[in-house]
């Protein structure tokens, strides 16, 4: 008779989960939430606001702000819009959150630059650009 | 720095991996349950990687210090009532994931408090074991 009490070989859960397409999509979503959490936290600290004060400004609650800052919640587009406006997110912060590239139209003659906000910077592209611009001037 | 699981000889696997295995989707699960499980695993994985990217530093948002213990915790909200805690510490250029358990937001029973204290003590034992035998780990993949 065959023994049915075979010892279970442990599966590496996350390695197994990573094989799924949905998992990769959820991973990207979680990455965006965590990067947004950092941006909100840093901007709030820069402005010297408490979570309750920020909540009041964006017409939300302290609990929601806390959940945003810990990356535990998905926020709607309206609330995101209010946060972006009230915390004065610049294109660089948005670029970091959404992890994509920034297109800059820079007039070499006048030195005027125009950051296209629909794209985002990656790997300090904006910083490099700013220093390049300063050196050029 | 390297991200690793603590490996427990008695369990024959990593306690964190064992905890996470309950969220591995099964064939018989309904599609919405499968998605919920995958999302939870993806969220936990993202938080672990974020803390690892920060060099294990405590930021007070995702990772926190533990009172009375020499390790830290990563918190992830599972639902309105439960928070998942993953205990970790850094040793010899390794971020070691010690154990994971669930903690209710509000509890007033002494038995629940005892159960949580037990989990924390177990994680502390894992930490001591790892320090005395630094080969007790497996790769975080």
Interface residues (C-beta under 8 A of the other chain):
Chain A: X7 X10 X11 X12 X13 X14 X15 X16 X17 X18 X20 X22 X23 X26 X27 X29 X30 X31 X33 X34 X37 X41 X67 X69 X70 X71 X72
Chain B: X12 X13 X14 X17 X18 X20 X21 X23 X24 X25 X34 X35 X38 X39 X41 X42 X43 X45 X46 X47 X50 X61 X62 X75 X76 X77 X138 X140 X141
